[in-house]
Amino acid sequence: MISVKMNIEEYDKEQEDLLMAAELLQSMGNAEGMSTNDFYTSLLFSDIEESKHQQVFLAAIALETMLATGDEHGSYDTTH
């Protein structure tokens, strides 16, 4: 995993969460129809400490939201 430290505690924690979430999302692939439950199941079986699950989950939501593109019919898709 990449490690970028800015020596700003809150920034460094958020960056670590985003990188863990990105790594987990990438390991799951980009299959259509992946659900929140699929992600959470992968999170539960990952090597990520349970105390960090909530923050990694929220980071994954942030990443997916940033990657979402909508079409004229109101459907959203993410491309990794």
Steps between C-alpha positions, in 0.01 A plus 500: 500500500615854427588711801485877473556687826439872536558508879148634543333240718143527371610517135729199542219295659257587221760421237566159660125425506460598134794283395367198692154550348646538150707184538196302617276637223764422240535144629126451451515596133256715309218252453161654435254468785749497787307588815575662831458158660762356263744772604428456870545123473840556336586750772411250774726234347786740425813554709376846597464547875138497614548834676563658156201345320267798537757748370599275208132446417442877494815549291369245247172691477697821437706333226198348328317834518795679341513243220126499428377629168133547425313467175193681369272233652625553854704179511846509655802289420852497639809420302818406684 
